[in-house]
């Protein structure tokens, strides 16, 4: 990370970018999407749908961890696609895997939040070992990627009849 300063980015804008990592302004957040999902449904793919809840959670975890590593590690090596970004199968390999993956998503989200709000990180600066990506762009990729798959988690839960009936969506502002 480059210590040249904020590159003119205001603290307020940094805070907005950091808060986008888990906001629930226009849609359900990650925690809500995974909360209370029965264990027996975590590895089930709905009919005519390509992913189980486990595959989506683990994909978010693997991708988010990759984005953090990319920004923090000068020796970064990208995993193979798609193997390095998706689990081997539809079900968690152990009973603890689900909780561990959910906890890791939260931990890496906090690492991203720290990067976004650290004044010594110029969010407009290119990541020195990248191919032109900036720190800010990479954080926004994490925001967008997670939001997309959270939407899929909600859809999968609805297809599995595992979304709370009458569950209201957050109000948009």
Steps between C-alpha positions, in 0.01 A plus 500: 500500500628839411547751781453808278183593683138504407544641150246770585234252609291632784452304819124506436541330163733239651237431766229456235718257305577307819134491604402365155677176594201395711227756463140401473355813348359353181518125562557233760852481642721193526419429866128506434536280192679225694321529836295206614549284193437142608810282486334241277437761228847654490626248245184466294473639147146599404359339189638669187731726704879455475603582858423398855514748789835347599648554156397866505629568852829324433539679166451837672756399764761381252460800271504755779810339654664511157425870457644579845813295427539675165503841669721404794758256364772603255563129437135439412422218258143465375332162551407295195159576352248365578643244746652757732179698533232232544466209743538141385138409554157628596519412872730621777771237557453507879232620741727788604580614144192720464564698820870528418427634151244753629749617767777532239276715278447734796872508584608580145222758468654675802842485334349665191332762720835574666666542160222731380526729802877502550618852404842366397339293223441702185185335365571647157853356490579200287588182687872471416491128417169518313410565139363850548246429776471760776431439868162675475395304192592172668297584811203591280538169314465329840186706576342422164596133499365436847175687431442294186544171682296612802214549255558146377496372859159657554374347173635156593340520844168592342526210255574269793204645694749611765445877488280622784144544373392860471860615543516865410777639285687805627356831388693687236580863558 
